[in-house]
């Protein structure tokens, strides 16, 4: 009897495990950070603080975690993404746990701002930088899947936090979130790997190129990249956009409650942003690969501006839900495509370091935008001016980013010429 050899099922490309690890890191990191809107009211009540001073907690954390990428990115290029991400998840858990013990709003600044800020700062840029090495043709899609953890985390974690606050109080809620971030986050971060050649693999599952084993990826040196015109232009666009992008993550829930939306329903609006963001990351990342990633970035800035304009005209839960969904879609598309745009321009040699420097722009925007919006509300009892400023910031960012598009970046490929290390 003749024996028929059937082909064994293909192995799953290891790059997708790296994507899953980055997804988990962004889910737990940003999901925990974006629960903050649910904590604004109890922190104001317990510490007798103004909305502006409470908003500063999130702004400080955002400044640290986006700004710290300037250090964690180059460290990941040198030491590997896994070590940095594991450390980051441990710091995140510790920061949330220490915030649960704070005796004053200043204690929350120190525990949450530094612990959560340093934790995400150590983990985020190395995690998304690792993904870039595993893909070329499907880089936009893979990046979208990886950072969709931010969207799913925004969908799941704020309602979970609100439920925990109702059951355990805000202190108990922070303690539970800290334990979850540390245990699950460290476990998944161990799967991160930024070197396909070391496993005998090439990007996208292709056979490795000859002599790829042990060679450094091509691309621009860090100093040359960050002083180039495309980088400076991208930096300016992200900086200006970020003044407005993170305002809803802190102030949408208080805005809705001030307008008569029940607190339990208001928290769900953050989940709607997360749902839209998840859809944007899943579906728009692949679209960007087909239509051109740089023009797609410009479209995301315009989309966020239009969505923020809808916020300024909205009242009631359902109108705000429409805003939250649209804003989430465009915000998710922005976050998904940015690492791929950086890789297209500058290559992979120093990808984590370049992304880390770029994200210092987002750090400054996050520090200023939500806190200034809070103090503006304290002074005027209205969010009209902060929302209008947010719209203008994103339109300006679109105009700046469009100037890079004119340089003729190929629709799906890298422009940076490969250079041996």
HELIX and SHEET records of a PDB file:
HELIX    1   1 UNK A   14  UNK A   33  1                                  20    
HELIX    2   2 UNK A   36  UNK A   47  1                                  12    
HELIX    3   3 UNK A   51  UNK A   67  1                                  17    
HELIX    4   4 UNK A   69  UNK A   79  1                                  11    
HELIX    5   5 UNK A   81  UNK A   99  1                                  19    
HELIX    6   6 UNK A  105  UNK A  108  1                                   4    
HELIX    7   7 UNK A  109  UNK A  116  3                                   8    
HELIX    8   8 UNK A  117  UNK A  132  1                                  16    
HELIX    9   9 UNK A  139  UNK A  189  1                                  51    
HELIX   10  10 UNK A  196  UNK A  199  5                                   4    
HELIX   11  11 UNK A  203  UNK A  205  5                                   3    
HELIX   12  12 UNK A  222  UNK A  226  1                                   5    
HELIX   13  13 UNK A  229  UNK A  245  1                                  17    
HELIX   14  14 UNK A  247  UNK A  258  1                                  12    
HELIX   15  15 UNK A  263  UNK A  279  1                                  17    
HELIX   16  16 UNK A  280  UNK A  284  3                                   5    
HELIX   17  17 UNK A  285  UNK A  291  1                                   7    
HELIX   18  18 UNK A  293  UNK A  312  1                                  20    
HELIX   19  19 UNK A  317  UNK A  346  1                                  30    
HELIX   20  20 UNK A  351  UNK A  380  1                                  30    
HELIX   21  21 UNK A  384  UNK A  405  1                                  22    
END                                                                             
